[in-house]
C-alpha cells in the first residue's frame, strides 16, 4: 500500500478592494495561463469579477 499525499493550496490574496462592498478580503479565485483571465472573489460578500471589470472600474 502506498502512502498518498494530499496537497493543500492556499488562495492567493489580491491587493485590491471588492468593487461591491469595499472589503479588503479579496483573493484570486482562478488563475489561468493568461494574466487577463484572472478571476477574483470577495470572501465577505461572495462577489466574483474578472480583470475586464476591474479595469473598467479603475
Order of alpha helices (4+ residues) and beta strands (2+ residues): beta-beta-beta-beta-alpha
